[in-house]
Every structure is written in structure tokens, then in C-alpha cells.
Amino acid sequence: MGKEEFEAELSKLCEKHLAPVSSGFPQEMQSVLREVVGENMKPVFEMEFLKRKENLNTNEVALLYGESAASLRKLRGEGRGPMYTRRGSKILYRKSDLEKFYTSGLVRTIDQPS
């Protein structure tokens, strides 16, 4: 599913749940409410779309995992970052490799059972 199709599906879902709440409002207010909710949902749509992708570029990894793109490039250059593939000039990270990388350094604290 492409990004546009995914956003359309999430918009339909949002509209479905918004309709019962806004049905008693005047039409103009319903329009404003839809617009405001839609704008505020864009970051949620983006994150949900990224969570479902199998391959992510550097900027997408940075957004999804809270790592700066510059840090990822530095780690990649030093050979210490997550595994990646190169397709021409495009760098892609597999979700499974990212999960391994970000969980490989987990440290047990004293308050966690062994």
C-alpha cells in the first residue's frame, strides 16, 4: 500500500469516528473540526506509515527511531551503525536490521528481574 492510499484509509477511519461526535454541530463548525483534526493527524499518519514500511531511508529512520540523520551517516561511515543496503546513491535500512541494532545494546538494570 502506497503512502497516499494509506493516508486515505486513515482519513476515512478518522472521519468515521469523528462523524458521531460532530453531528450536532453546525455544518461550518464540522468543516473546521475536520480540517483541524486532519492537520493534527498528519504526523500520526506519517509515523504509522513508517512503522509499516519494510525498508527505510536515512531520514525515515531518524524520524521513526529518534536518531539524527547526521548520527546515522556518521555511524554508517565508521562501520558501527545498523546494517544497510545501497542501491545506487540510495541507502536503505531493513526494519529487522534496525530492530536488531537498537536492541543489541540493551542493559539490564537492578530493578529488572533476570
N, C-alpha and C positions, 0 to 999 in steps of 0.2 A: 504494500500500500504506500503510495506516494504521500509527501507532506501535505499537499493540497487536499487530497482525499481524506487524510487523517483529520485535518483541521475541520473539514466539512462534517465529518461524522461526530466529532466532539462538539461542534456548534449545534448540531441537531439535538444531541443529548442535553446540552446546556439549555437550549430553547424548551425542550420537553419539560425540564424541571423548573424552569423559570415561569412558564405559562400559568400554572396554578397560583403562584404567588402574586403575579402581576395582573391577573384577570380583572380585579376590582378597580384597577387604576384607569384614569382617562387614557385614551389612545396615545396622546403625545407623551405622557409620562412613561408608558410602556416602551415607546421607542427609545427614549433617553435611557431607561433602565437596561434595555437590551444592548445599547451601544456601550454603556459604562461597563457592564458585566463582560461584554465581548472583549473590550480593550484590556481589562484586568485579567482575563483568562488567557491572553496570548502567551505570556511566559509559561503558564501551566501547560498549554498545548505544546509549546516548544520542548519543554522538558519531557513530557510524556512521549513525544515523537522520538526524541533522542534515546530514551530508555528502551525503545523497541527496535532500534537500528542494530544491526549486527556489526557493521563497520563504521567507525567514526573518524573524522579528520581531526587535526590537532585542536582547532578552535572548539569543536564539539566536545572533545574530551575535556578541555579546560572548563567549559560551561557545566558539563554533567558531573565532573568529579571535583570541581573547585580548585583545580590546579591551573596556574597561569600557563598560557601558551608558550611564553618565553622559558619557563621552567621545563616544560616538556621538550622543547627544542634543545635546551642545554643538556638535559639528561640523555636525550637521544644521541647528541653529539659525543657525549662521554661514554656511551655504551652502557649506561646504568638505568635507562628508562624502560618502560614497557615494550614488549616486542611489537614490531610494526611491519607493514609491507609497503613497498614503494612501487607505484605504478606510474612510470614517467616521473613527473615532478610532484605527483600526489602521494602524500603519506597517509596511510590508513592503519588504524588500530582495531583489532578484533575485540569485541566485548569480552570474550572469555580470557584473552590475554591481559586485558585491563583489570579484570577481577582478580586474577592470579597475582598481578603486580601489586595492587593496592591491598591485598590481604596477606601477602607474604611477609610483611614486617610487623604483623600483629604481636603485641606483647601482653602477656597475662599479668594483670595487677593482683595485688594481695587480696583484694575483696572479691575476686572471681574464683569460683570453685575449679579445682583441677580436674 
